[in-house]
Amino acid sequence: MAKTNKLPFDKAGGVIAQQRRMLCSPAYLGLSAQAKVLITLMQRHWTPKGPVGFGVRQAQQEIPCSRTLALKVFGELIEAGFIALEDESLFCSRTHSKTRTWRLTWLPCWNNRPPTNDWEKRQVSISTGPFSIPESGSQVSNMDH
């Protein structure tokens, strides 16, 4: 007889899970704290039915941060390969406005397309204080230099 899962996940509000492989990657570790927050905020809106609508104003309010920093954080996630712009925003006072929409590259896309994991394809090298983490992910001490 199969055991039922008794983990205390929130069934009413849902759960956001992220790949350990992604969270340990040099690409993720090299992100600013605000970019790491934005990844989770955007994933909260993900569905397999279409792109994620998330704008600069929403990022400003939810991170919270300035407009300049919000724009920088979106750029950081694009450059690192975690998000890709699907559709630009549109503001028109006479008609309906729409927010930018994004594809989260670590998650499956609509129409059953698998994740592209663009973040794995980027060349990164991050520096974290006395340690430098090369692309392979192994730690090398810089204290002797």
C-alpha positions in Angstrom: 0.0 0.0 0.0 1.4 3.4 -1.0 2.0 6.0 1.7 0.4 9.4 1.3 2.6 12.4 1.5 2.1 14.1 4.9 4.4 17.1 4.3 2.9 20.3 5.8 2.6 22.2 2.5 0.0 25.0 2.3 -2.8 23.4 0.2 -4.9 26.6 0.1 -2.2 29.1 -1.0 0.0 26.8 -3.0 3.8 26.2 -2.9 6.6 27.7 -4.9 9.5 25.2 -5.5 12.8 26.1 -7.1 15.4 23.7 -8.5 18.3 23.1 -6.2 20.5 23.0 -9.3 19.5 26.5 -10.2 19.8 27.9 -6.6 23.4 26.5 -6.4 24.4 27.7 -9.8 27.0 30.5 -10.3 24.4 32.4 -12.4 22.0 32.5 -9.4 24.6 33.1 -6.8 25.9 36.0 -8.8 22.5 37.8 -8.7 21.8 40.8 -6.4 19.5 40.2 -3.5 16.8 42.2 -5.3 17.1 40.0 -8.4 16.7 36.8 -6.2 13.6 38.4 -4.7 12.1 39.2 -8.1 12.6 35.6 -9.3 10.3 34.4 -6.5 7.8 37.2 -7.0 7.6 36.5 -10.7 7.3 32.7 -10.2 4.3 33.4 -7.9 2.4 34.4 -11.1 3.6 31.5 -13.3 1.1 29.1 -14.9 1.6 26.7 -17.7 -1.0 28.6 -19.7 1.0 31.6 -20.7 3.7 34.2 -20.0 4.0 36.0 -16.6 2.7 39.5 -16.5 4.9 41.6 -14.2 5.7 45.2 -14.5 8.3 47.7 -13.1 5.7 49.4 -10.9 4.8 46.1 -9.4 8.4 45.3 -8.7 8.9 48.7 -7.1 6.1 48.0 -4.7 6.8 44.4 -3.9 10.6 44.3 -3.6 10.4 47.4 -2.5 12.8 49.6 -4.4 13.1 52.7 -6.7 12.1 52.6 -10.4 15.7 52.9 -11.4 16.6 49.8 -9.3 13.6 47.8 -10.5 14.6 48.4 -14.2 18.2 47.4 -13.3 17.0 44.2 -11.7 14.9 43.2 -14.7 18.0 43.8 -16.9 20.1 41.7 -14.5 17.7 38.8 -14.8 17.5 39.1 -18.6 21.3 39.2 -18.9 21.7 36.2 -16.6 19.2 34.2 -18.7 16.5 33.7 -16.0 13.8 35.7 -17.8 13.0 36.5 -21.5 10.7 39.3 -22.6 7.7 37.9 -24.5 5.6 41.0 -25.0 6.3 44.7 -24.3 4.0 46.8 -22.1 1.5 49.2 -23.6 0.0 52.3 -21.9 -3.0 54.1 -23.5 -5.3 56.3 -21.4 -8.2 55.7 -23.9 -7.9 51.9 -24.1 -6.8 49.1 -21.9 -3.1 49.1 -20.8 -1.1 46.0 -20.4 2.0 45.0 -18.5 5.1 43.4 -19.9 5.0 39.6 -20.1 7.9 37.3 -19.4 9.0 33.7 -19.9 10.6 32.2 -16.9 13.3 30.1 -18.5 13.6 27.6 -15.7 10.0 26.6 -15.9 8.0 24.9 -18.7 6.3 27.2 -21.2 2.8 27.1 -22.6 1.9 24.6 -25.3 3.9 21.9 -23.3 7.3 23.4 -24.3 10.1 22.4 -21.9 12.1 25.0 -20.0 15.0 26.5 -22.0 17.2 27.0 -18.9 19.0 29.9 -20.6 20.7 30.7 -17.3 22.8 27.5 -17.7 24.2 28.6 -21.0 25.6 32.0 -19.8 29.3 32.3 -19.0 29.5 33.6 -15.4 32.1 34.0 -12.8 31.1 35.6 -9.5 33.2 36.9 -6.6 31.9 36.5 -3.1 34.3 38.2 -0.6 37.4 36.2 -0.1 36.2 33.4 -2.4 35.8 33.3 -6.2 33.4 30.8 -7.7 34.4 29.9 -11.3 31.8 28.7 -13.9 32.3 25.1 -12.7 30.9 26.0 -9.3 34.0 24.9 -7.3 35.3 27.3 -4.7 38.9 28.6 -4.8 40.3 30.7 -2.1 41.7 34.1 -3.0 43.2 34.7 0.5 46.7 33.8 -0.6 46.7 36.5 -3.4 
